[in-house]
Amino acid sequence: MKRYDDIIEMPHHVSRKHPQMSLSDRAAQFSPFAALTGYDDVIAESTRCTDRKAELSDDEKTEISKTLAESIGKPIVITLFIPDDKKSGGRYEDIECTIKRFDGSNGTLILSDRSRIRIDGVIKVERRAIE
């Protein structure tokens, strides 16, 4: 007698208590798993690019301050450097706004929508013509 000859022709057992598992659930048992959780996030973060903050000369800083002072109540576009929370560097963002007032004690600009911008992050100021 060969191995399993006694059971090879028997019908497959089907349980009356437990429902049969679907093929997709059975396949999921053998699918690969993430042994290093968070590794993909670390790789994505390390490849994300940031910009270096431009260093302004004293003359450029003076010109920006002068332009900001003359632009209170007028539409302008401010190029602002926003530092990155996780890496050195950051990104530049253009903000269309109107300055309501300058708070010299904190070094912040208060905009017409009541948001605040630190003046040390301002890289460039452009006046906008009223449309």
C-alpha positions in Angstrom: 0.0 0.0 0.0 1.3 3.4 -1.0 1.2 6.5 1.2 -2.3 8.0 1.6 -4.0 5.5 -0.6 -6.6 5.0 2.1 -7.7 8.7 2.2 -6.9 10.0 -1.3 -10.3 9.3 -2.7 -12.3 10.7 0.2 -14.4 13.8 -0.2 -13.0 17.2 1.1 -14.3 17.9 4.6 -16.6 21.0 4.9 -17.3 22.2 8.4 -20.9 22.9 9.4 -19.9 25.2 12.2 -17.3 27.4 10.5 -17.9 29.1 7.2 -15.4 28.6 4.4 -12.8 31.3 4.1 -12.8 33.3 0.8 -10.0 32.9 -1.6 -8.9 36.6 -1.1 -8.7 36.1 2.7 -6.7 32.9 2.3 -4.3 34.6 -0.1 -3.9 37.5 2.4 -2.4 35.0 4.9 0.5 34.4 2.6 1.1 38.0 1.4 4.3 39.8 2.4 4.2 42.0 5.4 6.0 45.3 6.3 8.8 44.1 8.6 10.1 47.7 8.9 7.0 49.8 9.7 7.6 53.5 8.9 10.7 52.8 6.7 8.9 54.1 3.6 8.0 57.3 5.5 11.6 57.8 6.5 12.8 57.4 2.9 10.1 59.8 1.6 11.1 62.4 4.2 14.8 62.1 3.4 14.2 62.6 -0.3 12.0 65.7 0.2 13.8 68.9 -0.9 14.0 72.1 1.1 15.4 75.5 0.1 18.0 77.4 2.0 17.0 80.8 3.3 18.5 83.7 1.3 20.8 85.9 3.4 19.9 89.5 2.8 22.3 92.4 3.0 21.7 95.3 5.4 20.7 97.5 2.4 18.2 94.9 1.2 16.7 94.7 4.7 16.4 98.5 4.9 14.7 98.6 1.5 12.2 95.9 2.5 11.4 97.8 5.7 11.0 101.0 3.8 8.7 99.4 1.2 6.6 97.7 4.0 6.2 101.0 5.8 5.1 102.8 2.6 2.7 99.9 1.8 0.4 100.0 4.8 -3.1 99.7 3.6 -2.1 99.0 0.0 -2.2 95.6 -1.8 1.2 93.9 -1.9 2.8 90.5 -2.5 5.2 89.4 0.2 7.7 86.6 -0.6 8.1 84.8 2.8 10.5 82.1 3.9 8.8 79.4 5.9 11.2 77.2 7.9 10.6 73.4 7.7 9.6 71.7 11.0 11.6 68.5 10.3 14.7 69.5 8.3 17.1 72.4 7.9 15.9 74.9 5.3 12.3 75.5 4.3 10.2 76.8 1.4 9.3 80.2 -0.1 5.7 81.3 -0.4 4.1 84.3 -2.1 1.3 85.9 -0.1 -1.0 88.5 -1.5 -2.1 90.7 1.3 -2.7 94.2 2.7 -0.7 95.3 5.8 -2.9 96.7 8.5 -0.1 97.7 10.8 3.5 96.9 12.0 4.1 95.7 15.5 7.6 96.8 16.2 7.8 95.2 19.7 7.3 91.7 18.3 8.8 92.3 14.8 5.6 91.2 13.1 3.3 92.5 10.4 -0.4 92.4 11.2 -2.4 91.8 8.0 -5.9 93.0 7.2 -7.2 89.4 7.7 -5.6 89.6 11.3 -2.9 87.0 10.5 0.6 87.8 11.6 3.9 87.5 9.7 7.4 87.7 11.2 9.3 90.4 9.5 12.6 88.4 9.6 11.0 85.9 7.2 10.2 88.5 4.5 12.5 88.1 1.6 10.9 90.3 -1.0 8.0 92.8 -1.3 6.2 93.8 -4.5 3.6 96.5 -4.7 0.4 95.6 -6.6 -1.5 97.9 -8.8 -5.2 98.2 -7.9 -7.3 96.4 -10.5 
